[in-house]
């Protein structure tokens, strides 16, 4: 059974930083791409950053230069380092593991950025 558990969310002032973690179990983590998504109230879920199994990364334009995605395959964990946070970054952040046939989701972690 695949499980993804996010942690690291919280309340931070604008300009501050947070690091989200997502620990995976029940699957060969290193074989798959991992993606961080977010969903703000009243808005659709959107992709934030993606890291391929081999390491290449992609970012949404609105986080480029501020967020960094990384992975530690030995710990079955993907991270999202978020710097220079803005109130617009307030959302529930989800990690997702992408296989050829299915995407697995974590439960989400709330990030709130105060102005």
N, CA, C and O atoms as a GROMACS GRO file, in nm:
protein
  460
    1UNK      N    1   0.085  -0.119   0.000
    1UNK     CA    2   0.000   0.000   0.000
    1UNK      C    3   0.089   0.124   0.000
    1UNK      O    4   0.174   0.141   0.088
    2UNK      N    5   0.068   0.209  -0.099
    2UNK     CA    6   0.149   0.330  -0.112
    2UNK      C    7   0.098   0.436  -0.015
    2UNK      O    8  -0.022   0.463  -0.007
    3UNK      N    9   0.190   0.495   0.057
    3UNK     CA   10   0.155   0.605   0.147
    3UNK      C   11   0.252   0.720   0.126
    3UNK      O   12   0.373   0.700   0.114
    4UNK      N   13   0.198   0.841   0.121
    4UNK     CA   14   0.277   0.964   0.114
    4UNK      C   15   0.235   1.051   0.231
    4UNK      O   16   0.116   1.080   0.249
    5UNK      N   17   0.330   1.093   0.311
    5UNK     CA   18   0.300   1.172   0.430
    5UNK      C   19   0.381   1.301   0.425
    5UNK      O   20   0.504   1.300   0.430
    6UNK      N   21   0.308   1.412   0.413
    6UNK     CA   22   0.373   1.543   0.410
    6UNK      C   23   0.389   1.599   0.550
    6UNK      O   24   0.313   1.565   0.641
    7UNK      N   25   0.488   1.683   0.567
    7UNK     CA   26   0.508   1.754   0.693
    7UNK      C   27   0.583   1.883   0.663
    7UNK      O   28   0.637   1.902   0.554
    8UNK      N   29   0.586   1.971   0.763
    8UNK     CA   30   0.665   2.093   0.750
    8UNK      C   31   0.586   2.219   0.724
    8UNK      O   32   0.644   2.328   0.722
    9UNK      N   33   0.456   2.207   0.705
    9UNK     CA   34   0.377   2.327   0.683
    9UNK      C   35   0.363   2.408   0.810
    9UNK      O   36   0.405   2.365   0.918
   10UNK      N   37   0.304   2.526   0.796
   10UNK     CA   38   0.285   2.611   0.912
   10UNK      C   39   0.256   2.754   0.873
   10UNK      O   40   0.226   2.784   0.758
   11UNK      N   41   0.265   2.840   0.973
   11UNK     CA   42   0.241   2.983   0.954
   11UNK      C   43   0.375   3.056   0.952
   11UNK      O   44   0.459   3.036   1.040
   12UNK      N   45   0.394   3.139   0.851
   12UNK     CA   46   0.520   3.212   0.838
   12UNK      C   47   0.489   3.351   0.786
   12UNK      O   48   0.391   3.372   0.715
   13UNK      N   49   0.573   3.447   0.821
   13UNK     CA   50   0.555   3.582   0.770
   13UNK      C   51   0.608   3.593   0.627
   13UNK      O   52   0.695   3.516   0.585
   14UNK      N   53   0.555   3.688   0.554
   14UNK     CA   54   0.604   3.713   0.419
   14UNK      C   55   0.755   3.736   0.422
   14UNK      O   56   0.807   3.805   0.509
   15UNK      N   57   0.822   3.677   0.325
   15UNK     CA   58   0.968   3.684   0.320
   15UNK      C   59   1.037   3.570   0.390
   15UNK      O   60   1.158   3.552   0.376
   16UNK      N   61   0.962   3.492   0.465
   16UNK     CA   62   1.020   3.382   0.540
   16UNK      C   63   1.035   3.256   0.457
   16UNK      O   64   1.009   3.256   0.336
   17UNK      N   65   1.077   3.149   0.524
   17UNK     CA   66   1.104   3.022   0.457
   17UNK      C   67   1.039   2.906   0.531
   17UNK      O   68   1.018   2.910   0.652
   18UNK      N   69   1.010   2.803   0.456
   18UNK     CA   70   0.965   2.676   0.511
   18UNK      C   71   1.023   2.565   0.425
   18UNK      O   72   1.050   2.584   0.306
   19UNK      N   73   1.041   2.448   0.485
   19UNK     CA   74   1.079   2.331   0.408
   19UNK      C   75   0.976   2.222   0.430
   19UNK      O   76   0.955   2.176   0.542
   20UNK      N   77   0.913   2.181   0.323
   20UNK     CA   78   0.817   2.072   0.329
   20UNK      C   79   0.888   1.940   0.300
   20UNK      O   80   0.983   1.935   0.221
   21UNK      N   81   0.841   1.836   0.363
   21UNK     CA   82   0.892   1.701   0.338
   21UNK      C   83   0.776   1.610   0.302
   21UNK      O   84   0.663   1.632   0.344
   22UNK      N   85   0.806   1.510   0.226
   22UNK     CA   86   0.706   1.410   0.190
   22UNK      C   87   0.775   1.274   0.191
   22UNK      O   88   0.861   1.246   0.108
   23UNK      N   89   0.736   1.191   0.285
   23UNK     CA   90   0.795   1.059   0.300
   23UNK      C   91   0.705   0.955   0.234
   23UNK      O   92   0.585   0.950   0.259
   24UNK      N   93   0.765   0.873   0.150
   24UNK     CA   94   0.691   0.771   0.077
   24UNK      C   95   0.721   0.633   0.132
   24UNK      O   96   0.831   0.607   0.180
   25UNK      N   97   0.622   0.546   0.125
   25UNK     CA   98   0.641   0.406   0.164
   25UNK      C   99   0.553   0.319   0.077
   25UNK      O  100   0.455   0.366   0.018
   26UNK      N  101   0.589   0.190   0.069
   26UNK     CA  102   0.506   0.096  -0.004
   26UNK      C  103   0.530   0.092  -0.154
   26UNK      O  104   0.454   0.030  -0.227
   27UNK      N  105   0.637   0.157  -0.199
   27UNK     CA  106   0.665   0.162  -0.342
   27UNK      C  107   0.813   0.190  -0.363
   27UNK      O  108   0.880   0.243  -0.274
   28UNK      N  109   0.863   0.154  -0.480
   28UNK     CA  110   1.003   0.179  -0.512
   28UNK      C  111   1.020   0.326  -0.547
   28UNK      O  112   1.016   0.364  -0.664
   29UNK      N  113   1.039   0.407  -0.444
   29UNK     CA  114   1.036   0.554  -0.455
   29UNK      C  115   1.130   0.606  -0.563
   29UNK      O  116   1.093   0.694  -0.640
   30UNK      N  117   1.249   0.552  -0.569
   30UNK     CA  118   1.351   0.607  -0.658
   30UNK      C  119   1.317   0.590  -0.806
   30UNK      O  120   1.380   0.652  -0.891
   31UNK      N  121   1.219   0.509  -0.837
   31UNK     CA  122   1.184   0.482  -0.977
   31UNK      C  123   1.088   0.584  -1.036
   31UNK      O  124   1.064   0.582  -1.157
   32UNK      N  125   1.035   0.671  -0.954
   32UNK     CA  126   0.924   0.755  -1.000
   32UNK      C  127   0.949   0.904  -0.980
   32UNK      O  128   1.023   0.946  -0.890
   33UNK      N  129   0.884   0.980  -1.067
   33UNK     CA  130   0.885   1.125  -1.051
   33UNK      C  131   0.797   1.165  -0.933
   33UNK      O  132   0.699   1.098  -0.900
   34UNK      N  133   0.835   1.274  -0.871
   34UNK     CA  134   0.759   1.330  -0.760
   34UNK      C  135   0.723   1.475  -0.794
   34UNK      O  136   0.801   1.549  -0.853
   35UNK      N  137   0.604   1.512  -0.754
   35UNK     CA  138   0.554   1.645  -0.784
   35UNK      C  139   0.494   1.707  -0.659
   35UNK      O  140   0.425   1.640  -0.582
   36UNK      N  141   0.520   1.834  -0.640
   36UNK     CA  142   0.450   1.912  -0.539
   36UNK      C  143   0.342   1.995  -0.609
   36UNK      O  144   0.367   2.062  -0.709
   37UNK      N  145   0.221   1.988  -0.553
   37UNK     CA  146   0.108   2.068  -0.598
   37UNK      C  147   0.064   2.156  -0.483
   37UNK      O  148   0.104   2.138  -0.368
   38UNK      N  149  -0.020   2.252  -0.518
   38UNK     CA  150  -0.084   2.330  -0.413
   38UNK      C  151  -0.226   2.369  -0.456
   38UNK      O  152  -0.258   2.376  -0.575
   39UNK      N  153  -0.307   2.392  -0.356
   39UNK     CA  154  -0.444   2.435  -0.382
   39UNK      C  155  -0.483   2.541  -0.280
   39UNK      O  156  -0.489   2.515  -0.160
   40UNK      N  157  -0.509   2.659  -0.332
   40UNK     CA  158  -0.555   2.769  -0.247
   40UNK      C  159  -0.708   2.766  -0.241
   40UNK      O  160  -0.772   2.711  -0.330
   41UNK      N  161  -0.766   2.825  -0.138
   41UNK     CA  162  -0.912   2.826  -0.125
   41UNK      C  163  -0.977   2.886  -0.249
   41UNK      O  164  -0.940   2.994  -0.294
   42UNK      N  165  -1.074   2.814  -0.304
   42UNK     CA  166  -1.147   2.863  -0.418
   42UNK      C  167  -1.076   2.852  -0.550
   42UNK      O  168  -1.126   2.898  -0.653
   43UNK      N  169  -0.958   2.791  -0.550
   43UNK     CA  170  -0.879   2.780  -0.672
   43UNK      C  171  -0.853   2.633  -0.706
   43UNK      O  172  -0.865   2.544  -0.621
   44UNK      N  173  -0.817   2.610  -0.831
   44UNK     CA  174  -0.784   2.475  -0.872
   44UNK      C  175  -0.645   2.436  -0.821
   44UNK      O  176  -0.560   2.521  -0.796
   45UNK      N  177  -0.626   2.306  -0.807
   45UNK     CA  178  -0.494   2.255  -0.769
   45UNK      C  179  -0.397   2.282  -0.885
   45UNK      O  180  -0.431   2.263  -1.002
   46UNK      N  181  -0.278   2.326  -0.851
   46UNK     CA  182  -0.180   2.357  -0.954
   46UNK      C  183  -0.045   2.296  -0.920
   46UNK      O  184  -0.009   2.279  -0.803
   47UNK      N  185   0.028   2.264  -1.025
   47UNK     CA  186   0.160   2.206  -1.007
   47UNK      C  187   0.260   2.314  -0.968
   47UNK      O  188   0.258   2.424  -1.024
   48UNK      N  189   0.345   2.283  -0.874
   48UNK     CA  190   0.445   2.378  -0.825
   48UNK      C  191   0.584   2.340  -0.874
   48UNK      O  192   0.656   2.423  -0.930
   49UNK      N  193   0.621   2.215  -0.854
   49UNK     CA  194   0.756   2.170  -0.891
   49UNK      C  195   0.756   2.020  -0.910
   49UNK      O  196   0.680   1.947  -0.846
   50UNK      N  197   0.841   1.975  -0.998
   50UNK     CA  198   0.850   1.832  -1.030
   50UNK      C  199   0.997   1.791  -1.034
   50UNK      O  200   1.083   1.865  -1.080
   51UNK      N  201   1.023   1.672  -0.984
   51UNK     CA  202   1.157   1.615  -0.994
   51UNK      C  203   1.147   1.474  -1.049
   51UNK      O  204   1.074   1.390  -0.997
   52UNK      N  205   1.219   1.451  -1.155
   52UNK     CA  206   1.217   1.320  -1.219
   52UNK      C  207   1.293   1.218  -1.135
   52UNK      O  208   1.367   1.253  -1.043
   53UNK      N  209   1.273   1.092  -1.167
   53UNK     CA  210   1.341   0.987  -1.092
   53UNK      C  211   1.492   1.003  -1.101
   53UNK      O  212   1.565   0.971  -1.006
   54UNK      N  213   1.539   1.052  -1.215
   54UNK     CA  214   1.683   1.069  -1.236
   54UNK      C  215   1.735   1.204  -1.188
   54UNK      O  216   1.855   1.228  -1.191
   55UNK      N  217   1.644   1.292  -1.145
   55UNK     CA  218   1.691   1.417  -1.084
   55UNK      C  219   1.655   1.548  -1.151
   55UNK      O  220   1.648   1.648  -1.081
   56UNK      N  221   1.631   1.555  -1.282
   56UNK     CA  222   1.595   1.683  -1.343
   56UNK      C  223   1.469   1.743  -1.282
   56UNK      O  224   1.377   1.671  -1.241
   57UNK      N  225   1.466   1.874  -1.276
   57UNK     CA  226   1.357   1.943  -1.210
   57UNK      C  227   1.288   2.042  -1.304
   57UNK      O  228   1.346   2.090  -1.401
   58UNK      N  229   1.162   2.069  -1.271
   58UNK     CA  230   1.084   2.171  -1.341
   58UNK      C  231   1.006   2.250  -1.238
   58UNK      O  232   0.963   2.197  -1.135
   59UNK      N  233   0.988   2.378  -1.267
   59UNK     CA  234   0.916   2.466  -1.173
   59UNK      C  235   0.811   2.547  -1.245
   59UNK      O  236   0.826   2.584  -1.361
   60UNK      N  237   0.704   2.574  -1.173
   60UNK     CA  238   0.608   2.672  -1.222
   60UNK      C  239   0.674   2.809  -1.220
   60UNK      O  240   0.758   2.838  -1.135
   61UNK      N  241   0.634   2.892  -1.316
   61UNK     CA  242   0.697   3.024  -1.326
   61UNK      C  243   0.683   3.103  -1.196
   61UNK      O  244   0.772   3.180  -1.160
   62UNK      N  245   0.572   3.085  -1.127
   62UNK     CA  246   0.547   3.169  -1.009
   62UNK      C  247   0.633   3.131  -0.888
   62UNK      O  248   0.628   3.200  -0.786
   63UNK      N  249   0.711   3.022  -0.898
   63UNK     CA  250   0.800   2.986  -0.787
   63UNK      C  251   0.946   2.981  -0.828
   63UNK      O  252   1.034   2.961  -0.743
   64UNK      N  253   0.974   2.999  -0.955
   64UNK     CA  254   1.113   2.991  -1.002
   64UNK      C  255   1.199   3.092  -0.928
   64UNK      O  256   1.163   3.209  -0.912
   65UNK      N  257   1.314   3.044  -0.882
   65UNK     CA  258   1.405   3.130  -0.809
   65UNK      C  259   1.376   3.140  -0.661
   65UNK      O  260   1.456   3.193  -0.585
   66UNK      N  261   1.261   3.089  -0.619
   66UNK     CA  262   1.225   3.096  -0.476
   66UNK      C  263   1.214   2.957  -0.412
   66UNK      O  264   1.250   2.939  -0.296
   67UNK      N  265   1.165   2.860  -0.488
   67UNK     CA  266   1.144   2.725  -0.436
   67UNK      C  267   1.244   2.629  -0.499
   67UNK      O  268   1.287   2.646  -0.613
   68UNK      N  269   1.282   2.528  -0.422
   68UNK     CA  270   1.372   2.424  -0.471
   68UNK      C  271   1.318   2.287  -0.432
   68UNK      O  272   1.292   2.261  -0.314
   69UNK      N  273   1.300   2.201  -0.531
   69UNK     CA  274   1.259   2.064  -0.504
   69UNK      C  275   1.382   1.975  -0.506
   69UNK      O  276   1.472   1.993  -0.587
   70UNK      N  277   1.386   1.879  -0.415
   70UNK     CA  278   1.496   1.783  -0.411
   70UNK      C  279   1.444   1.651  -0.359
   70UNK      O  280   1.332   1.643  -0.308
   71UNK      N  281   1.526   1.549  -0.373
   71UNK     CA  282   1.484   1.418  -0.325
   71UNK      C  283   1.604   1.346  -0.265
   71UNK      O  284   1.718   1.366  -0.306
   72UNK      N  285   1.573   1.262  -0.167
   72UNK     CA  286   1.673   1.176  -0.104
   72UNK      C  287   1.619   1.034  -0.118
   72UNK      O  288   1.535   0.990  -0.040
   73UNK      N  289   1.668   0.963  -0.217
   73UNK     CA  290   1.615   0.829  -0.243
   73UNK      C  291   1.648   0.731  -0.131
   73UNK      O  292   1.578   0.632  -0.112
   74UNK      N  293   1.754   0.757  -0.059
   74UNK     CA  294   1.789   0.669   0.053
   74UNK      C  295   1.687   0.681   0.166
   74UNK      O  296   1.668   0.588   0.244
   75UNK      N  297   1.621   0.796   0.174
   75UNK     CA  298   1.521   0.819   0.278
   75UNK      C  299   1.380   0.815   0.222
   75UNK      O  300   1.284   0.839   0.296
   76UNK      N  301   1.366   0.786   0.093
   76UNK     CA  302   1.233   0.783   0.030
   76UNK      C  303   1.156   0.912   0.055
   76UNK      O  304   1.037   0.910   0.085
   77UNK      N  305   1.225   1.023   0.043
   77UNK     CA  306   1.167   1.151   0.080
   77UNK      C  307   1.195   1.256  -0.028
   77UNK      O  308   1.304   1.261  -0.085
   78UNK      N  309   1.095   1.337  -0.054
   78UNK     CA  310   1.110   1.452  -0.142
   78UNK      C  311   1.086   1.578  -0.059
   78UNK      O  312   1.006   1.579   0.034
   79UNK      N  313   1.158   1.682  -0.094
   79UNK     CA  314   1.152   1.807  -0.018
   79UNK      C  315   1.111   1.922  -0.108
   79UNK      O  316   1.129   1.918  -0.230
   80UNK      N  317   1.056   2.024  -0.045
   80UNK     CA  318   1.031   2.149  -0.114
   80UNK      C  319   1.079   2.261  -0.023
   80UNK      O  320   1.015   2.292   0.077
   81UNK      N  321   1.191   2.320  -0.058
   81UNK     CA  322   1.242   2.435   0.015
   81UNK      C  323   1.178   2.560  -0.043
   81UNK      O  324   1.190   2.587  -0.162
   82UNK      N  325   1.110   2.634   0.041
   82UNK     CA  326   1.037   2.752  -0.003
   82UNK      C  327   1.095   2.875   0.064
   82UNK      O  328   1.089   2.888   0.187
   83UNK      N  329   1.151   2.963  -0.014
   83UNK     CA  330   1.209   3.088   0.035
   83UNK      C  331   1.133   3.206  -0.019
   83UNK      O  332   1.055   3.194  -0.114
   84UNK      N  333   1.154   3.321   0.042
   84UNK     CA  334   1.089   3.446  -0.002
   84UNK      C  335   0.939   3.425  -0.020
   84UNK      O  336   0.882   3.462  -0.122
   85UNK      N  337   0.878   3.367   0.079
   85UNK     CA  338   0.736   3.335   0.070
   85UNK      C  339   0.651   3.460   0.064
   85UNK      O  340   0.682   3.562   0.125
   86UNK      N  341   0.542   3.448  -0.011
   86UNK     CA  342   0.448   3.558  -0.030
   86UNK      C  343   0.310   3.515   0.019
   86UNK      O  344   0.282   3.395   0.025
   87UNK      N  345   0.225   3.610   0.054
   87UNK     CA  346   0.088   3.573   0.093
   87UNK      C  347   0.018   3.488  -0.014
   87UNK      O  348  -0.063   3.402   0.019
   88UNK      N  349   0.048   3.512  -0.140
   88UNK     CA  350  -0.013   3.433  -0.249
   88UNK      C  351   0.030   3.287  -0.248
   88UNK      O  352  -0.031   3.205  -0.316
   89UNK      N  353   0.134   3.254  -0.173
   89UNK     CA  354   0.176   3.115  -0.161
   89UNK      C  355   0.092   3.036  -0.061
   89UNK      O  356   0.108   2.915  -0.047
   90UNK      N  357   0.002   3.105   0.008
   90UNK     CA  358  -0.085   3.038   0.103
   90UNK      C  359  -0.172   2.934   0.033
   90UNK      O  360  -0.244   2.965  -0.062
   91UNK      N  361  -0.164   2.810   0.080
   91UNK     CA  362  -0.237   2.700   0.016
   91UNK      C  363  -0.212   2.572   0.095
   91UNK      O  364  -0.127   2.567   0.185
   92UNK      N  365  -0.288   2.470   0.060
   92UNK     CA  366  -0.254   2.336   0.105
   92UNK      C  367  -0.160   2.276   0.000
   92UNK      O  368  -0.190   2.276  -0.119
   93UNK      N  369  -0.047   2.227   0.046
   93UNK     CA  370   0.054   2.170  -0.043
   93UNK      C  371   0.047   2.018  -0.036
   93UNK      O  372   0.043   1.959   0.072
   94UNK      N  373   0.045   1.957  -0.153
   94UNK     CA  374   0.035   1.812  -0.166
   94UNK      C  375   0.156   1.759  -0.241
   94UNK      O  376   0.204   1.821  -0.336
   95UNK      N  377   0.206   1.645  -0.199
   95UNK     CA  378   0.304   1.576  -0.282
   95UNK      C  379   0.232   1.463  -0.356
   95UNK      O  380   0.131   1.409  -0.310
   96UNK      N  381   0.286   1.430  -0.471
   96UNK     CA  382   0.227   1.326  -0.555
   96UNK      C  383   0.338   1.243  -0.616
   96UNK      O  384   0.443   1.294  -0.654
   97UNK      N  385   0.312   1.115  -0.625
   97UNK     CA  386   0.406   1.021  -0.688
   97UNK      C  387   0.341   0.972  -0.816
   97UNK      O  388   0.229   0.920  -0.815
   98UNK      N  389   0.412   0.989  -0.926
   98UNK     CA  390   0.355   0.957  -1.057
   98UNK      C  391   0.411   0.826  -1.110
   98UNK      O  392   0.531   0.814  -1.134
   99UNK      N  393   0.322   0.727  -1.128
   99UNK     CA  394   0.359   0.607  -1.201
   99UNK      C  395   0.296   0.613  -1.339
   99UNK      O  396   0.224   0.708  -1.371
  100UNK      N  397   0.322   0.513  -1.420
  100UNK     CA  398   0.265   0.511  -1.555
  100UNK      C  399   0.113   0.500  -1.551
  100UNK      O  400   0.044   0.549  -1.640
  101UNK      N  401   0.061   0.437  -1.447
  101UNK     CA  402  -0.081   0.405  -1.444
  101UNK      C  403  -0.160   0.485  -1.342
  101UNK      O  404  -0.283   0.492  -1.349
  102UNK      N  405  -0.092   0.545  -1.247
  102UNK     CA  406  -0.166   0.608  -1.138
  102UNK      C  407  -0.081   0.714  -1.072
  102UNK      O  408   0.042   0.708  -1.072
  103UNK      N  409  -0.149   0.813  -1.016
  103UNK     CA  410  -0.083   0.913  -0.932
  103UNK      C  411  -0.130   0.894  -0.790
  103UNK      O  412  -0.250   0.889  -0.762
  104UNK      N  413  -0.035   0.885  -0.699
  104UNK     CA  414  -0.066   0.872  -0.557
  104UNK      C  415  -0.049   1.008  -0.490
  104UNK      O  416   0.041   1.085  -0.525
  105UNK      N  417  -0.136   1.038  -0.393
  105UNK     CA  418  -0.138   1.168  -0.329
  105UNK      C  419  -0.119   1.155  -0.179
  105UNK      O  420  -0.162   1.059  -0.115
  106UNK      N  421  -0.052   1.256  -0.124
  106UNK     CA  422  -0.048   1.269   0.020
  106UNK      C  423  -0.173   1.341   0.069
  106UNK      O  424  -0.260   1.379  -0.010
  107UNK      N  425  -0.180   1.360   0.201
  107UNK     CA  426  -0.299   1.421   0.261
  107UNK      C  427  -0.292   1.574   0.259
  107UNK      O  428  -0.393   1.641   0.283
  108UNK      N  429  -0.176   1.627   0.232
  108UNK     CA  430  -0.161   1.772   0.226
  108UNK      C  431  -0.112   1.832   0.356
  108UNK      O  432  -0.134   1.778   0.464
  109UNK      N  433  -0.044   1.946   0.343
  109UNK     CA  434   0.001   2.022   0.459
  109UNK      C  435  -0.026   2.169   0.433
  109UNK      O  436   0.001   2.220   0.324
  110UNK      N  437  -0.080   2.237   0.533
  110UNK     CA  438  -0.121   2.376   0.516
  110UNK      C  439   0.000   2.469   0.530
  110UNK      O  440   0.078   2.457   0.624
  111UNK      N  441   0.012   2.559   0.436
  111UNK     CA  442   0.111   2.666   0.442
  111UNK      C  443   0.035   2.799   0.441
  111UNK      O  444  -0.043   2.826   0.349
  112UNK      N  445   0.058   2.879   0.542
  112UNK     CA  446  -0.007   3.009   0.551
  112UNK      C  447   0.100   3.117   0.563
  112UNK      O  448   0.184   3.112   0.653
  113UNK      N  449   0.096   3.213   0.473
  113UNK     CA  450   0.194   3.321   0.472
  113UNK      C  451   0.122   3.451   0.507
  113UNK      O  452   0.032   3.495   0.434
  114UNK      N  453   0.160   3.510   0.616
  114UNK     CA  454   0.096   3.634   0.659
  114UNK      C  455   0.172   3.755   0.604
  114UNK      O  456   0.294   3.752   0.585
  115UNK      N  457   0.095   3.861   0.579
  115UNK     CA  458   0.157   3.984   0.523
  115UNK      C  459   0.204   4.076   0.633
  115UNK      O  460   0.258   4.183   0.604
   0.00000   0.00000   0.00000
